[in-house]
Amino acid sequence: MPTYKYFNWAFAFTAVGLILGAWLGWNSTGTLSGALQVFFICAVLAVLEISLSFDNAIVNATKLKDMTPTWQHRFLTWGIVIAVFGMRIVFPLVIVAIAANLGPVDAVTLAINQPAEYARILTGAHVSIAAFGGTFLMMVGLSFFFEEEKDIHWVHWIESHLARVAGVKGVEIGVTLASILVMYSLLPEEEANVFFYAAIWGLLTFIGVEILGSVLDASQETMSAAAKGGLGAFLYLEVLDASFSFDGVIGAFALSQNLFVIAIGLGIGAMYVRSMTIMLVDKGTLAEYRYLEHGAFYAILVLAGIMYAQTLTHIPEVIVGLFGAALIGISVWSSVRWKKANPELVEAEAAAD
């Protein structure tokens, strides 16, 4: 299939989303300049989401390649509904409702009628959001490197040592807990307590999703053919996507305080990320570029560290995106160099496949 066809739905979603954004701008200001301004903000938010989540697409592909075509399709359809309406609309509303002790209807009313106050409350919850999302992503990244059977190493002097101690049970949990305690010691007492509890919930969520996935995998014989090997991975990917989207949702308020404008812009980006994931699986890109996965998982660990650091100081989202893009770009370059230097191994691996 030509590459552009993987993005047909994303292109259509972009057109509808940008038109809807322009209409919202026109409806709220009554001017062409207002419509163009919101149109531009939606486009910038989409680019922000793609830049922050490119590594997400690669990590998604590592899980998605083992899912059935049925669940791959559900990830692209159901998943985008969850991503746009769940994480970009419902999730911020839930955070505001809990933080301000509001009911669901009051939270929606606040978002529509008092967007500045809504943004202030949501931004004020950044410590718990960063702690939960950063911890979950840290576990995702560490679980990749603390793997006994991992025999392909990009940064060999680091990864070989990590693989060597991977046999120690719970080593990645220990590293994560140590990181949580370090952050706890650096934050003021009130924020430290909030960070600690949110981080523990992030850790428990990762463990819970892993357990659920294992149970579902072990019960494959009692599941329908369409569900085998899919539901557990689907749930894992949705929680992973949520963790990736936290910083994008919070950062979006620097450009707009309108709940619906943010949902449109980030939703467009999320659609491209999902389309990109399917393309990576179908084209076998992960196998073609030897160190691409490594670059993505290093980017995840960097993002987790940045999310932790953001509880201490503001770090612009552009820096987050640049770090991820740089790591992935270097991993692709390293993969190309390795293929040129090892043509015999490349041919042997191709023959084995």
Secondary structure, DSSP 8 states (H G I E B T S, - for coil): --GGGGGHHHHHHHHHHHHHHHHHHHHHH-SHHHHHHHHHHHHHHHHHHHHHHHHHHHHHHHHHTTS-HHHHHHHHHHHHHIIIIIIIIIHHHHHHHHHTT--HHHHHHHHHH-HHHHHHHHHHTHHHHHHHHHHHHHHHHHHHHS-TT----SSHHHHHHHHHTTTSTTHHHHHHHHHHHHHHHHS-HHHHHHHHHHHHHHHHHHHHHHHHHHHHHHTGGGS-TTTTTTHHHHHHHHHHHHHHHHHHHHHHTTT---HHHHHHHHHHHHHHHHHHHHHHHHTTHHHHSTTHHHHHHHHHHHHHHHHHHTTTS---HHHHHHHHHHHHHHHHHHHHHHHHH-HHHHHHHHHH-
